[in-house]
Amino acid sequence: MLEATDISVHFGGNTALGGVDFRAEAGQITGLIGPNGAGKTTLFNVMTGLLPPSTGTVTLDGKDISSLSVARRARLGLGRTFQRLELFGLLTVRENVRVAADFRRGWSRDHSHPAQVTDEVLEKLDLGSVADSLVGDLPTGLCRQVELARAMAIRPRVLLLDEPASGQNEAETARLAATLVDLAADGLAVVLVEHDLRLVMEVCNPLYVLDLGAVIATGPPEVVQADPQVLAAYLGGELEETA
């Protein structure tokens, strides 16, 4: 569904990504992990159009989208969340989701009313009880769910999530895991960047591991977490404990 081929990004004399190949299939949760500064968010920015690559191409469902704007990619079915929360703090949860649903109405062909789309998403993500609360009054963990809901309101085919469990407690993370599994079961291609390795190992297959801008391992969780290069990249700590 989503494929990045030979992606390189250079900032001056520094290489953020060097010849990265990545693909995400429909109906799967594909994990993208690695130490801080490995290039994970940079790859997200390339695939969603926020950052032009120095080399390489991005395709969505076989269509080359490398030259398309962020808005055009969203219309074709790319949705994402951000590492740093990007919500409208003075709007309610419902209004935050409705913003995306209203934008979607401008390009959708199914004639769904934005209010209907908003209600469906709020119900699916179990946000009805806080729908009329101001986002600025909510804890970070819950705000992560709101950002996910807003991304879902454009009814994407590919969903890229940048550290959605950050700031969540154990119960919220468990609920997030169940939600991601449900979304993949509905046919979405879900791409997950996450430092919570227990969550990653539970829901993701396959996994890609980035280190210093290069893919150093890919495969099922049980294979990746035993890879010597991966253990070295993580200094042998977190992944060994998770295993």
Sequence and secondary structure as in RCSB ss.txt:
>XXXX:A:sequence
MLEATDISVHFGGNTALGGVDFRAEAGQITGLIGPNGAGKTTLFNVMTGLLPPSTGTVTLDGKDISSLSVARRAR
LGLGRTFQRLELFGLLTVRENVRVAADFRRGWSRDHSHPAQVTDEVLEKLDLGSVADSLVGDLPTGLCRQVELAR
AMAIRPRVLLLDEPASGQNEAETARLAATLVDLAADGLAVVLVEHDLRLVMEVCNPLYVLDLGAVIATGPPEVVQ
ADPQVLAAYLGGELEETA
>XXXX:A:secstr
 EEEEEEEEEETTEEEEEEEEEEE TT EEEEE STTSSHHHHHHHHHTSS  SEEEEEETTEE TT  HHHHHH
HTEEE  SS    TTSBHHHHHHHHHHHHHTT SS   HHHHHHHHHHHTT GGGTTSBGGGS HHHHHHHHHHH
HHTT  SEEEEESTTTT  HHHHHHHHHHHHHHHHTT EEEEE S HHHHHHH SSEEEEETTEEEEEE HHHHT
T HHHHHHTTTTHHHHH 
